[in-house]
Amino acid sequence: MKIKDLPNCPQWLANASTRHEDVEIIDGTIVWKNGIWENGIWENGTWCRGIWEDGIWDNGIWNGGVWHGGVWRDGTWHGGIWKRGTWKNGNWHGGIWENGIWEDGTWHKGVWHRGTWRGIDRETEQDW
């Protein structure tokens, strides 16, 4: 369903720039099923597939798709391809990292190709 046709659409979603989106609200949760997120702030919900061009991801669950750029502030990643951008915090549970900046968070598994890894070693409090 298009965002403009979504009953009880939250304002953060209505304010986003998107194309060809297919979105639902299931049990009060935004579910992005497909389309292109061009810009905006994703506040919470579940991403199933699609293309993320730019914007800020505040929280939610990512379940596949392609991330082209932007800032990931927090949330859980379950597969997909990360092309570039900045990861601030969250849990990565698999996928392909192609480039970008990792500032903090928990990496569980996946493939890292290139980029910058930043963070603090919690055991020694030394920069990595």
Backbone atoms as SQL, in Angstrom:
CREATE TABLE atoms (id INTEGER PRIMARY KEY, chain TEXT, resi INTEGER, resn TEXT, atom TEXT, x REAL, y REAL, z REAL);
INSERT INTO atoms VALUES
  (1, 'A', 1, 'MET', 'N', 0.844, -1.169, 0.000),
  (2, 'A', 1, 'MET', 'CA', 0.000, 0.000, 0.000),
  (3, 'A', 1, 'MET', 'C', 0.897, 1.242, 0.000),
  (4, 'A', 2, 'LYS', 'N', 0.499, 2.245, -0.702),
  (5, 'A', 2, 'LYS', 'CA', 1.201, 3.526, -0.694),
  (6, 'A', 2, 'LYS', 'C', 1.050, 4.192, 0.675),
  (7, 'A', 3, 'ILE', 'N', 2.050, 4.957, 1.080),
  (8, 'A', 3, 'ILE', 'CA', 1.998, 5.653, 2.363),
  (9, 'A', 3, 'ILE', 'C', 0.786, 6.566, 2.427),
  (10, 'A', 4, 'LYS', 'N', 0.484, 7.268, 1.356),
  (11, 'A', 4, 'LYS', 'CA', -0.640, 8.206, 1.353),
  (12, 'A', 4, 'LYS', 'C', -1.984, 7.505, 1.568),
  (13, 'A', 5, 'ASP', 'N', -2.055, 6.214, 1.308),
  (14, 'A', 5, 'ASP', 'CA', -3.287, 5.449, 1.483),
  (15, 'A', 5, 'ASP', 'C', -3.327, 4.671, 2.799),
  (16, 'A', 6, 'LEU', 'N', -2.287, 4.767, 3.582),
  (17, 'A', 6, 'LEU', 'CA', -2.162, 3.997, 4.816),
  (18, 'A', 6, 'LEU', 'C', -3.003, 4.611, 5.935),
  (19, 'A', 7, 'PRO', 'N', -4.002, 3.876, 6.448),
  (20, 'A', 7, 'PRO', 'CA', -4.778, 4.415, 7.567),
  (21, 'A', 7, 'PRO', 'C', -3.907, 4.554, 8.821),
  (22, 'A', 8, 'ASN', 'N', -4.110, 5.612, 9.563),
  (23, 'A', 8, 'ASN', 'CA', -3.368, 5.866, 10.808),
  (24, 'A', 8, 'ASN', 'C', -1.859, 5.921, 10.593),
  (25, 'A', 9, 'CYS', 'N', -1.463, 6.487, 9.498),
  (26, 'A', 9, 'CYS', 'CA', -0.037, 6.599, 9.177),
  (27, 'A', 9, 'CYS', 'C', 0.648, 7.542, 10.165),
  (28, 'A', 10, 'PRO', 'N', 1.756, 7.099, 10.786),
  (29, 'A', 10, 'PRO', 'CA', 2.471, 8.010, 11.689),
  (30, 'A', 10, 'PRO', 'C', 3.107, 9.156, 10.897),
  (31, 'A', 11, 'GLN', 'N', 3.235, 10.304, 11.516),
  (32, 'A', 11, 'GLN', 'CA', 3.739, 11.490, 10.835),
  (33, 'A', 11, 'GLN', 'C', 5.156, 11.309, 10.309),
  (34, 'A', 12, 'TRP', 'N', 6.012, 10.604, 11.055),
  (35, 'A', 12, 'TRP', 'CA', 7.388, 10.401, 10.604),
  (36, 'A', 12, 'TRP', 'C', 7.441, 9.677, 9.263),
  (37, 'A', 13, 'LEU', 'N', 6.511, 8.746, 9.067),
  (38, 'A', 13, 'LEU', 'CA', 6.454, 8.013, 7.805),
  (39, 'A', 13, 'LEU', 'C', 5.862, 8.876, 6.696),
  (40, 'A', 14, 'ALA', 'N', 4.837, 9.635, 7.016),
  (41, 'A', 14, 'ALA', 'CA', 4.224, 10.536, 6.032),
  (42, 'A', 14, 'ALA', 'C', 5.211, 11.601, 5.561),
  (43, 'A', 15, 'ASN', 'N', 6.145, 12.003, 6.414),
  (44, 'A', 15, 'ASN', 'CA', 7.129, 13.029, 6.072),
  (45, 'A', 15, 'ASN', 'C', 8.281, 12.515, 5.199),
  (46, 'A', 16, 'ALA', 'N', 8.441, 11.207, 5.096),
  (47, 'A', 16, 'ALA', 'CA', 9.570, 10.625, 4.368),
  (48, 'A', 16, 'ALA', 'C', 9.406, 10.799, 2.860),
  (49, 'A', 17, 'SER', 'N', 10.532, 10.832, 2.173),
  (50, 'A', 17, 'SER', 'CA', 10.546, 10.825, 0.710),
  (51, 'A', 17, 'SER', 'C', 10.747, 9.382, 0.256),
  (52, 'A', 18, 'THR', 'N', 9.795, 8.856, -0.508),
  (53, 'A', 18, 'THR', 'CA', 9.850, 7.463, -0.943),
  (54, 'A', 18, 'THR', 'C', 9.353, 7.343, -2.383),
  (55, 'A', 19, 'ARG', 'N', 9.627, 6.193, -2.982),
  (56, 'A', 19, 'ARG', 'CA', 9.091, 5.868, -4.303),
  (57, 'A', 19, 'ARG', 'C', 8.707, 4.395, -4.331),
  (58, 'A', 20, 'HIS', 'N', 7.636, 4.102, -5.008),
  (59, 'A', 20, 'HIS', 'CA', 7.188, 2.726, -5.251),
  (60, 'A', 20, 'HIS', 'C', 7.049, 1.904, -3.963),
  (61, 'A', 21, 'GLU', 'N', 6.695, 2.568, -2.877),
  (62, 'A', 21, 'GLU', 'CA', 6.652, 1.899, -1.590),
  (63, 'A', 21, 'GLU', 'C', 5.447, 0.960, -1.485),
  (64, 'A', 22, 'ASP', 'N', 5.650, -0.089, -0.697),
  (65, 'A', 22, 'ASP', 'CA', 4.590, -1.026, -0.328),
  (66, 'A', 22, 'ASP', 'C', 4.714, -1.201, 1.181),
  (67, 'A', 23, 'VAL', 'N', 3.789, -0.607, 1.918),
  (68, 'A', 23, 'VAL', 'CA', 3.877, -0.524, 3.374),
  (69, 'A', 23, 'VAL', 'C', 2.558, -0.975, 3.989),
  (70, 'A', 24, 'GLU', 'N', 2.625, -1.605, 5.152),
  (71, 'A', 24, 'GLU', 'CA', 1.433, -1.976, 5.914),
  (72, 'A', 24, 'GLU', 'C', 1.659, -1.658, 7.386),
  (73, 'A', 25, 'ILE', 'N', 0.568, -1.592, 8.108),
  (74, 'A', 25, 'ILE', 'CA', 0.629, -1.571, 9.567),
  (75, 'A', 25, 'ILE', 'C', 0.013, -2.880, 10.028),
  (76, 'A', 26, 'ILE', 'N', 0.824, -3.694, 10.701),
  (77, 'A', 26, 'ILE', 'CA', 0.380, -4.998, 11.187),
  (78, 'A', 26, 'ILE', 'C', 0.518, -5.002, 12.701),
  (79, 'A', 27, 'ASP', 'N', -0.583, -5.169, 13.396),
  (80, 'A', 27, 'ASP', 'CA', -0.600, -5.141, 14.864),
  (81, 'A', 27, 'ASP', 'C', 0.115, -3.912, 15.419),
  (82, 'A', 28, 'GLY', 'N', -0.110, -2.776, 14.795),
  (83, 'A', 28, 'GLY', 'CA', 0.449, -1.513, 15.253),
  (84, 'A', 28, 'GLY', 'C', 1.887, -1.255, 14.838),
  (85, 'A', 29, 'THR', 'N', 2.489, -2.169, 14.080),
  (86, 'A', 29, 'THR', 'CA', 3.885, -2.036, 13.657),
  (87, 'A', 29, 'THR', 'C', 3.949, -1.716, 12.170),
  (88, 'A', 30, 'ILE', 'N', 4.754, -0.720, 11.804),
  (89, 'A', 30, 'ILE', 'CA', 4.998, -0.412, 10.402),
  (90, 'A', 30, 'ILE', 'C', 5.804, -1.555, 9.803),
  (91, 'A', 31, 'VAL', 'N', 5.362, -2.058, 8.651),
  (92, 'A', 31, 'VAL', 'CA', 6.091, -3.095, 7.925),
  (93, 'A', 31, 'VAL', 'C', 6.349, -2.583, 6.513),
  (94, 'A', 32, 'TRP', 'N', 7.609, -2.332, 6.216),
  (95, 'A', 32, 'TRP', 'CA', 8.031, -1.898, 4.882),
  (96, 'A', 32, 'TRP', 'C', 8.267, -3.164, 4.076),
  (97, 'A', 33, 'LYS', 'N', 7.444, -3.376, 3.059),
  (98, 'A', 33, 'LYS', 'CA', 7.526, -4.607, 2.275),
  (99, 'A', 33, 'LYS', 'C', 8.393, -4.471, 1.036),
  (100, 'A', 34, 'ASN', 'N', 8.476, -3.258, 0.475),
  (101, 'A', 34, 'ASN', 'CA', 9.288, -3.045, -0.711),
  (102, 'A', 34, 'ASN', 'C', 9.250, -1.578, -1.101),
  (103, 'A', 35, 'GLY', 'N', 10.142, -1.172, -1.968),
  (104, 'A', 35, 'GLY', 'CA', 10.171, 0.191, -2.466),
  (105, 'A', 35, 'GLY', 'C', 11.504, 0.858, -2.198),
  (106, 'A', 36, 'ILE', 'N', 11.525, 2.172, -2.432),
  (107, 'A', 36, 'ILE', 'CA', 12.748, 2.945, -2.283),
  (108, 'A', 36, 'ILE', 'C', 12.527, 4.041, -1.242),
  (109, 'A', 37, 'TRP', 'N', 13.334, 4.031, -0.205),
  (110, 'A', 37, 'TRP', 'CA', 13.347, 5.084, 0.820),
  (111, 'A', 37, 'TRP', 'C', 14.401, 6.084, 0.387),
  (112, 'A', 38, 'GLU', 'N', 13.984, 7.285, 0.011),
  (113, 'A', 38, 'GLU', 'CA', 14.930, 8.279, -0.479),
  (114, 'A', 38, 'GLU', 'C', 15.531, 9.121, 0.635),
  (115, 'A', 39, 'ASN', 'N', 14.706, 9.499, 1.618),
  (116, 'A', 39, 'ASN', 'CA', 15.192, 10.304, 2.728),
  (117, 'A', 39, 'ASN', 'C', 14.110, 10.411, 3.785),
  (118, 'A', 40, 'GLY', 'N', 14.533, 10.679, 5.001),
  (119, 'A', 40, 'GLY', 'CA', 13.618, 10.820, 6.120),
  (120, 'A', 40, 'GLY', 'C', 14.194, 10.148, 7.346),
  (121, 'A', 41, 'ILE', 'N', 13.392, 10.093, 8.399),
  (122, 'A', 41, 'ILE', 'CA', 13.808, 9.450, 9.647),
  (123, 'A', 41, 'ILE', 'C', 12.892, 8.256, 9.907),
  (124, 'A', 42, 'TRP', 'N', 13.474, 7.072, 9.905),
  (125, 'A', 42, 'TRP', 'CA', 12.749, 5.841, 10.229),
  (126, 'A', 42, 'TRP', 'C', 12.773, 5.704, 11.740),
  (127, 'A', 43, 'GLU', 'N', 11.598, 5.744, 12.367),
  (128, 'A', 43, 'GLU', 'CA', 11.564, 5.734, 13.836),
  (129, 'A', 43, 'GLU', 'C', 11.457, 4.343, 14.432),
  (130, 'A', 44, 'ASN', 'N', 10.716, 3.442, 13.797),
  (131, 'A', 44, 'ASN', 'CA', 10.596, 2.083, 14.319),
  (132, 'A', 44, 'ASN', 'C', 9.734, 1.279, 13.379),
  (133, 'A', 45, 'GLY', 'N', 9.909, 0.000, 13.380),
  (134, 'A', 45, 'GLY', 'CA', 9.131, -0.885, 12.536),
  (135, 'A', 45, 'GLY', 'C', 10.008, -1.988, 11.985),
  (136, 'A', 46, 'THR', 'N', 9.491, -2.679, 10.973),
  (137, 'A', 46, 'THR', 'CA', 10.200, -3.796, 10.362),
  (138, 'A', 46, 'THR', 'C', 10.386, -3.530, 8.874),
  (139, 'A', 47, 'TRP', 'N', 11.586, -3.626, 8.415),
  (140, 'A', 47, 'TRP', 'CA', 11.943, -3.474, 7.005),
  (141, 'A', 47, 'TRP', 'C', 12.136, -4.872, 6.438),
  (142, 'A', 48, 'CYS', 'N', 11.385, -5.220, 5.392),
  (143, 'A', 48, 'CYS', 'CA', 11.487, -6.569, 4.827),
  (144, 'A', 48, 'CYS', 'C', 12.362, -6.636, 3.579),
  (145, 'A', 49, 'ARG', 'N', 12.285, -5.684, 2.726),
  (146, 'A', 49, 'ARG', 'CA', 13.156, -5.605, 1.554),
  (147, 'A', 49, 'ARG', 'C', 12.944, -4.254, 0.906),
  (148, 'A', 50, 'GLY', 'N', 13.807, -3.920, -0.002),
  (149, 'A', 50, 'GLY', 'CA', 13.721, -2.639, -0.679),
  (150, 'A', 50, 'GLY', 'C', 15.082, -1.979, -0.701),
  (151, 'A', 51, 'ILE', 'N', 15.099, -0.715, -1.087),
  (152, 'A', 51, 'ILE', 'CA', 16.333, 0.039, -1.220),
  (153, 'A', 51, 'ILE', 'C', 16.267, 1.268, -0.323),
  (154, 'A', 52, 'TRP', 'N', 17.268, 1.425, 0.502),
  (155, 'A', 52, 'TRP', 'CA', 17.424, 2.599, 1.369),
  (156, 'A', 52, 'TRP', 'C', 18.479, 3.484, 0.735),
  (157, 'A', 53, 'GLU', 'N', 18.087, 4.664, 0.260),
  (158, 'A', 53, 'GLU', 'CA', 19.023, 5.571, -0.398),
  (159, 'A', 53, 'GLU', 'C', 19.747, 6.478, 0.596),
  (160, 'A', 54, 'ASP', 'N', 18.989, 7.084, 1.531),
  (161, 'A', 54, 'ASP', 'CA', 19.587, 8.037, 2.456),
  (162, 'A', 54, 'ASP', 'C', 18.586, 8.292, 3.575),
  (163, 'A', 55, 'GLY', 'N', 19.062, 8.837, 4.660),
  (164, 'A', 55, 'GLY', 'CA', 18.195, 9.179, 5.779),
  (165, 'A', 55, 'GLY', 'C', 18.785, 8.689, 7.080),
  (166, 'A', 56, 'ILE', 'N', 17.946, 8.690, 8.111),
  (167, 'A', 56, 'ILE', 'CA', 18.355, 8.282, 9.450),
  (168, 'A', 56, 'ILE', 'C', 17.466, 7.134, 9.901),
  (169, 'A', 57, 'TRP', 'N', 18.093, 6.054, 10.311),
  (170, 'A', 57, 'TRP', 'CA', 17.397, 4.906, 10.886),
  (171, 'A', 57, 'TRP', 'C', 17.558, 5.011, 12.393),
  (172, 'A', 58, 'ASP', 'N', 16.466, 5.336, 13.101),
  (173, 'A', 58, 'ASP', 'CA', 16.543, 5.484, 14.557),
  (174, 'A', 58, 'ASP', 'C', 16.440, 4.155, 15.291),
  (175, 'A', 59, 'ASN', 'N', 15.560, 3.282, 14.816),
  (176, 'A', 59, 'ASN', 'CA', 15.356, 2.007, 15.503),
  (177, 'A', 59, 'ASN', 'C', 14.476, 1.125, 14.642),
  (178, 'A', 60, 'GLY', 'N', 14.528, -0.140, 14.873),
  (179, 'A', 60, 'GLY', 'CA', 13.685, -1.074, 14.156),
  (180, 'A', 60, 'GLY', 'C', 14.441, -2.339, 13.787),
  (181, 'A', 61, 'ILE', 'N', 13.796, -3.163, 12.969),
  (182, 'A', 61, 'ILE', 'CA', 14.367, -4.435, 12.541),
  (183, 'A', 61, 'ILE', 'C', 14.509, -4.412, 11.024),
  (184, 'A', 62, 'TRP', 'N', 15.697, -4.673, 10.545),
  (185, 'A', 62, 'TRP', 'CA', 16.001, -4.743, 9.113),
  (186, 'A', 62, 'TRP', 'C', 16.097, -6.216, 8.727),
  (187, 'A', 63, 'ASN', 'N', 15.304, -6.633, 7.727),
  (188, 'A', 63, 'ASN', 'CA', 15.287, -8.036, 7.299),
  (189, 'A', 63, 'ASN', 'C', 15.635, -8.199, 5.828),
  (190, 'A', 64, 'GLY', 'N', 16.576, -7.484, 5.323),
  (191, 'A', 64, 'GLY', 'CA', 17.009, -7.649, 3.941),
  (192, 'A', 64, 'GLY', 'C', 16.786, -6.391, 3.136),
  (193, 'A', 65, 'GLY', 'N', 17.450, -6.329, 2.024),
  (194, 'A', 65, 'GLY', 'CA', 17.388, -5.158, 1.168),
  (195, 'A', 65, 'GLY', 'C', 18.780, -4.593, 0.990),
  (196, 'A', 66, 'VAL', 'N', 18.846, -3.414, 0.397),
  (197, 'A', 66, 'VAL', 'CA', 20.127, -2.774, 0.122),
  (198, 'A', 66, 'VAL', 'C', 20.151, -1.389, 0.759),
  (199, 'A', 67, 'TRP', 'N', 21.166, -1.138, 1.556),
  (200, 'A', 67, 'TRP', 'CA', 21.392, 0.152, 2.210),
  (201, 'A', 67, 'TRP', 'C', 22.458, 0.888, 1.417),
  (202, 'A', 68, 'HIS', 'N', 22.101, 2.028, 0.811),
  (203, 'A', 68, 'HIS', 'CA', 23.064, 2.787, 0.002),
  (204, 'A', 68, 'HIS', 'C', 23.763, 3.890, 0.781),
  (205, 'A', 69, 'GLY', 'N', 23.163, 4.452, 1.799),
  (206, 'A', 69, 'GLY', 'CA', 23.809, 5.510, 2.562),
  (207, 'A', 69, 'GLY', 'C', 22.883, 6.052, 3.630),
  (208, 'A', 70, 'GLY', 'N', 23.451, 6.792, 4.545),
  (209, 'A', 70, 'GLY', 'CA', 22.686, 7.370, 5.637),
  (210, 'A', 70, 'GLY', 'C', 23.316, 7.034, 6.964),
  (211, 'A', 71, 'VAL', 'N', 22.548, 7.233, 8.023),
  (212, 'A', 71, 'VAL', 'CA', 23.032, 6.989, 9.379),
  (213, 'A', 71, 'VAL', 'C', 22.111, 5.986, 10.073),
  (214, 'A', 72, 'TRP', 'N', 22.697, 4.936, 10.573),
  (215, 'A', 72, 'TRP', 'CA', 22.000, 3.926, 11.371),
  (216, 'A', 72, 'TRP', 'C', 22.302, 4.232, 12.828),
  (217, 'A', 73, 'ARG', 'N', 21.275, 4.639, 13.588),
  (218, 'A', 73, 'ARG', 'CA', 21.509, 5.009, 14.997),
  (219, 'A', 73, 'ARG', 'C', 21.364, 3.822, 15.934),
  (220, 'A', 74, 'ASP', 'N', 20.372, 2.956, 15.675),
  (221, 'A', 74, 'ASP', 'CA', 20.154, 1.805, 16.551),
  (222, 'A', 74, 'ASP', 'C', 19.171, 0.867, 15.882),
  (223, 'A', 75, 'GLY', 'N', 19.183, -0.364, 16.280),
  (224, 'A', 75, 'GLY', 'CA', 18.262, -1.339, 15.728),
  (225, 'A', 75, 'GLY', 'C', 18.951, -2.673, 15.528),
  (226, 'A', 76, 'THR', 'N', 18.262, -3.575, 14.817),
  (227, 'A', 76, 'THR', 'CA', 18.776, -4.919, 14.578),
  (228, 'A', 76, 'THR', 'C', 18.765, -5.207, 13.088),
  (229, 'A', 77, 'TRP', 'N', 19.883, -5.638, 12.568),
  (230, 'A', 77, 'TRP', 'CA', 20.076, -5.943, 11.151),
  (231, 'A', 77, 'TRP', 'C', 20.113, -7.458, 10.977),
  (232, 'A', 78, 'HIS', 'N', 19.250, -7.985, 10.105),
  (233, 'A', 78, 'HIS', 'CA', 19.212, -9.420, 9.787),
  (234, 'A', 78, 'HIS', 'C', 19.373, -9.621, 8.288),
  (235, 'A', 79, 'GLY', 'N', 20.519, -9.408, 7.763),
  (236, 'A', 79, 'GLY', 'CA', 20.785, -9.704, 6.364),
  (237, 'A', 79, 'GLY', 'C', 20.512, -8.545, 5.436),
  (238, 'A', 80, 'GLY', 'N', 21.159, -8.586, 4.303),
  (239, 'A', 80, 'GLY', 'CA', 21.070, -7.542, 3.312),
  (240, 'A', 80, 'GLY', 'C', 22.460, -7.075, 2.942),
  (241, 'A', 81, 'ILE', 'N', 22.511, -6.022, 2.156),
  (242, 'A', 81, 'ILE', 'CA', 23.790, -5.485, 1.704),
  (243, 'A', 81, 'ILE', 'C', 23.913, -4.033, 2.151),
  (244, 'A', 82, 'TRP', 'N', 24.980, -3.735, 2.863),
  (245, 'A', 82, 'TRP', 'CA', 25.307, -2.384, 3.306),
  (246, 'A', 82, 'TRP', 'C', 26.361, -1.841, 2.357),
  (247, 'A', 83, 'LYS', 'N', 26.025, -0.803, 1.595),
  (248, 'A', 83, 'LYS', 'CA', 26.957, -0.237, 0.622),
  (249, 'A', 83, 'LYS', 'C', 27.847, 0.833, 1.247),
  (250, 'A', 84, 'ARG', 'N', 27.248, 1.759, 1.993),
  (251, 'A', 84, 'ARG', 'CA', 28.009, 2.833, 2.639),
  (252, 'A', 84, 'ARG', 'C', 27.114, 3.523, 3.660),
  (253, 'A', 85, 'GLY', 'N', 27.693, 4.341, 4.468),
  (254, 'A', 85, 'GLY', 'CA', 26.954, 5.057, 5.501),
  (255, 'A', 85, 'GLY', 'C', 27.676, 4.936, 6.828),
  (256, 'A', 86, 'THR', 'N', 27.011, 5.356, 7.890),
  (257, 'A', 86, 'THR', 'CA', 27.598, 5.317, 9.232),
  (258, 'A', 86, 'THR', 'C', 26.701, 4.515, 10.166),
  (259, 'A', 87, 'TRP', 'N', 27.267, 3.503, 10.778),
  (260, 'A', 87, 'TRP', 'CA', 26.584, 2.665, 11.767),
  (261, 'A', 87, 'TRP', 'C', 26.995, 3.168, 13.138),
  (262, 'A', 88, 'LYS', 'N', 26.033, 3.679, 13.910),
  (263, 'A', 88, 'LYS', 'CA', 26.337, 4.243, 15.219),
  (264, 'A', 88, 'LYS', 'C', 26.192, 3.211, 16.345),
  (265, 'A', 89, 'ASN', 'N', 25.142, 2.366, 16.278),
  (266, 'A', 89, 'ASN', 'CA', 24.899, 1.400, 17.345),
  (267, 'A', 89, 'ASN', 'C', 23.862, 0.394, 16.865),
  (268, 'A', 90, 'GLY', 'N', 23.840, -0.752, 17.457),
  (269, 'A', 90, 'GLY', 'CA', 22.847, -1.760, 17.119),
  (270, 'A', 90, 'GLY', 'C', 23.469, -3.140, 17.051),
  (271, 'A', 91, 'ASN', 'N', 22.689, -4.090, 16.561),
  (272, 'A', 91, 'ASN', 'CA', 23.119, -5.477, 16.460),
  (273, 'A', 91, 'ASN', 'C', 23.087, -5.926, 15.007),
  (274, 'A', 92, 'TRP', 'N', 24.206, -6.420, 14.511),
  (275, 'A', 92, 'TRP', 'CA', 24.332, -6.935, 13.152),
  (276, 'A', 92, 'TRP', 'C', 24.337, -8.459, 13.249),
  (277, 'A', 93, 'HIS', 'N', 23.375, -9.104, 12.589),
  (278, 'A', 93, 'HIS', 'CA', 23.247, -10.557, 12.650),
  (279, 'A', 93, 'HIS', 'C', 23.483, -11.230, 11.305),
  (280, 'A', 94, 'GLY', 'N', 24.223, -10.623, 10.427),
  (281, 'A', 94, 'GLY', 'CA', 24.562, -11.257, 9.159),
  (282, 'A', 94, 'GLY', 'C', 24.231, -10.376, 7.986),
  (283, 'A', 95, 'GLY', 'N', 24.981, -10.521, 6.946),
  (284, 'A', 95, 'GLY', 'CA', 24.814, -9.744, 5.742),
  (285, 'A', 95, 'GLY', 'C', 26.163, -9.411, 5.160),
  (286, 'A', 96, 'ILE', 'N', 26.160, -8.517, 4.193),
  (287, 'A', 96, 'ILE', 'CA', 27.392, -8.138, 3.517),
  (288, 'A', 96, 'ILE', 'C', 27.642, -6.648, 3.731),
  (289, 'A', 97, 'TRP', 'N', 28.779, -6.340, 4.320),
  (290, 'A', 97, 'TRP', 'CA', 29.218, -4.962, 4.516),
  (291, 'A', 97, 'TRP', 'C', 30.201, -4.644, 3.416),
  (292, 'A', 98, 'GLU', 'N', 29.864, -3.684, 2.553),
  (293, 'A', 98, 'GLU', 'CA', 30.760, -3.352, 1.453),
  (294, 'A', 98, 'GLU', 'C', 31.633, -2.140, 1.736),
  (295, 'A', 99, 'ASN', 'N', 31.122, -1.166, 2.493),
  (296, 'A', 99, 'ASN', 'CA', 31.925, 0.011, 2.809),
  (297, 'A', 99, 'ASN', 'C', 31.152, 0.874, 3.794),
  (298, 'A', 100, 'GLY', 'N', 31.826, 1.704, 4.526),
  (299, 'A', 100, 'GLY', 'CA', 31.174, 2.607, 5.455),
  (300, 'A', 100, 'GLY', 'C', 31.968, 2.742, 6.733),
  (301, 'A', 101, 'ILE', 'N', 31.343, 3.358, 7.705),
  (302, 'A', 101, 'ILE', 'CA', 31.979, 3.591, 8.999),
  (303, 'A', 101, 'ILE', 'C', 31.161, 2.887, 10.079),
  (304, 'A', 102, 'TRP', 'N', 31.807, 2.013, 10.809),
  (305, 'A', 102, 'TRP', 'CA', 31.203, 1.331, 11.954),
  (306, 'A', 102, 'TRP', 'C', 31.731, 2.014, 13.198),
  (307, 'A', 103, 'GLU', 'N', 30.835, 2.660, 13.957),
  (308, 'A', 103, 'GLU', 'CA', 31.280, 3.379, 15.156),
  (309, 'A', 103, 'GLU', 'C', 31.113, 2.561, 16.427),
  (310, 'A', 104, 'ASP', 'N', 30.002, 1.829, 16.538),
  (311, 'A', 104, 'ASP', 'CA', 29.773, 1.054, 17.753),
  (312, 'A', 104, 'ASP', 'C', 28.639, 0.083, 17.492),
  (313, 'A', 105, 'GLY', 'N', 28.563, -0.948, 18.265),
  (314, 'A', 105, 'GLY', 'CA', 27.500, -1.929, 18.126),
  (315, 'A', 105, 'GLY', 'C', 28.051, -3.329, 18.296),
  (316, 'A', 106, 'THR', 'N', 27.229, -4.319, 17.983),
  (317, 'A', 106, 'THR', 'CA', 27.619, -5.714, 18.138),
  (318, 'A', 106, 'THR', 'C', 27.517, -6.423, 16.797),
  (319, 'A', 107, 'TRP', 'N', 28.629, -6.974, 16.350),
  (320, 'A', 107, 'TRP', 'CA', 28.706, -7.715, 15.088),
  (321, 'A', 107, 'TRP', 'C', 28.651, -9.203, 15.430),
  (322, 'A', 108, 'HIS', 'N', 27.642, -9.909, 14.907),
  (323, 'A', 108, 'HIS', 'CA', 27.515, -11.340, 15.188),
  (324, 'A', 108, 'HIS', 'C', 28.093, -12.207, 14.081),
  (325, 'A', 109, 'LYS', 'N', 27.829, -11.858, 12.817),
  (326, 'A', 109, 'LYS', 'CA', 28.405, -12.596, 11.700),
  (327, 'A', 109, 'LYS', 'C', 28.133, -11.827, 10.417),
  (328, 'A', 110, 'GLY', 'N', 28.810, -12.187, 9.378),
  (329, 'A', 110, 'GLY', 'CA', 28.627, -11.540, 8.092),
  (330, 'A', 110, 'GLY', 'C', 29.940, -11.443, 7.348),
  (331, 'A', 111, 'VAL', 'N', 29.934, -10.698, 6.261),
  (332, 'A', 111, 'VAL', 'CA', 31.111, -10.530, 5.422),
  (333, 'A', 111, 'VAL', 'C', 31.465, -9.052, 5.378),
  (334, 'A', 112, 'TRP', 'N', 32.693, -8.720, 5.786),
  (335, 'A', 112, 'TRP', 'CA', 33.180, -7.345, 5.781),
  (336, 'A', 112, 'TRP', 'C', 34.151, -7.199, 4.618),
  (337, 'A', 113, 'HIS', 'N', 33.872, -6.253, 3.702),
  (338, 'A', 113, 'HIS', 'CA', 34.768, -6.039, 2.569),
  (339, 'A', 113, 'HIS', 'C', 35.738, -4.885, 2.812),
  (340, 'A', 114, 'ARG', 'N', 35.251, -3.751, 3.225),
  (341, 'A', 114, 'ARG', 'CA', 36.117, -2.608, 3.474),
  (342, 'A', 114, 'ARG', 'C', 35.344, -1.578, 4.294),
  (343, 'A', 115, 'GLY', 'N', 36.040, -0.610, 4.804),
  (344, 'A', 115, 'GLY', 'CA', 35.413, 0.434, 5.590),
  (345, 'A', 115, 'GLY', 'C', 36.277, 0.776, 6.783),
  (346, 'A', 116, 'THR', 'N', 35.716, 1.529, 7.692),
  (347, 'A', 116, 'THR', 'CA', 36.421, 1.967, 8.888),
  (348, 'A', 116, 'THR', 'C', 35.703, 1.429, 10.113),
  (349, 'A', 117, 'TRP', 'N', 36.440, 0.747, 10.958),
  (350, 'A', 117, 'TRP', 'CA', 35.883, 0.207, 12.197),
  (351, 'A', 117, 'TRP', 'C', 36.381, 1.067, 13.345),
  (352, 'A', 118, 'ARG', 'N', 35.425, 1.659, 14.075),
  (353, 'A', 118, 'ARG', 'CA', 35.763, 2.446, 15.252),
  (354, 'A', 118, 'ARG', 'C', 35.037, 1.835, 16.435),
  (355, 'A', 119, 'GLY', 'N', 35.517, 2.115, 17.604),
  (356, 'A', 119, 'GLY', 'CA', 34.826, 1.607, 18.780),
  (357, 'A', 119, 'GLY', 'C', 35.741, 1.605, 19.975),
  (358, 'A', 120, 'ILE', 'N', 35.216, 1.144, 21.054),
  (359, 'A', 120, 'ILE', 'CA', 35.971, 1.044, 22.293),
  (360, 'A', 120, 'ILE', 'C', 35.977, -0.418, 22.714),
  (361, 'A', 121, 'ASP', 'N', 37.146, -0.907, 23.043),
  (362, 'A', 121, 'ASP', 'CA', 37.266, -2.232, 23.606),
  (363, 'A', 121, 'ASP', 'C', 36.741, -2.159, 25.041),
  (364, 'A', 122, 'ARG', 'N', 35.623, -2.784, 25.303),
  (365, 'A', 122, 'ARG', 'CA', 34.981, -2.686, 26.618),
  (366, 'A', 122, 'ARG', 'C', 35.833, -3.312, 27.729),
  (367, 'A', 123, 'GLU', 'N', 36.722, -4.250, 27.381),
  (368, 'A', 123, 'GLU', 'CA', 37.570, -4.887, 28.384),
  (369, 'A', 123, 'GLU', 'C', 38.700, -3.955, 28.835),
  (370, 'A', 124, 'THR', 'N', 39.340, -3.295, 27.874),
  (371, 'A', 124, 'THR', 'CA', 40.513, -2.486, 28.209),
  (372, 'A', 124, 'THR', 'C', 40.256, -0.990, 28.124),
  (373, 'A', 125, 'GLU', 'N', 39.062, -0.618, 27.554),
  (374, 'A', 125, 'GLU', 'CA', 38.736, 0.791, 27.341),
  (375, 'A', 125, 'GLU', 'C', 39.723, 1.481, 26.429),
  (376, 'A', 126, 'GLN', 'N', 40.377, 0.727, 25.557),
  (377, 'A', 126, 'GLN', 'CA', 41.309, 1.282, 24.576),
  (378, 'A', 126, 'GLN', 'C', 40.602, 1.406, 23.230),
  (379, 'A', 127, 'ASP', 'N', 40.962, 2.438, 22.478),
  (380, 'A', 127, 'ASP', 'CA', 40.455, 2.544, 21.119),
  (381, 'A', 127, 'ASP', 'C', 41.006, 1.380, 20.311),
  (382, 'A', 128, 'TRP', 'N', 40.179, 0.849, 19.409),
  (383, 'A', 128, 'TRP', 'CA', 40.637, -0.244, 18.529),
  (384, 'A', 128, 'TRP', 'C', 41.437, 0.320, 17.410);
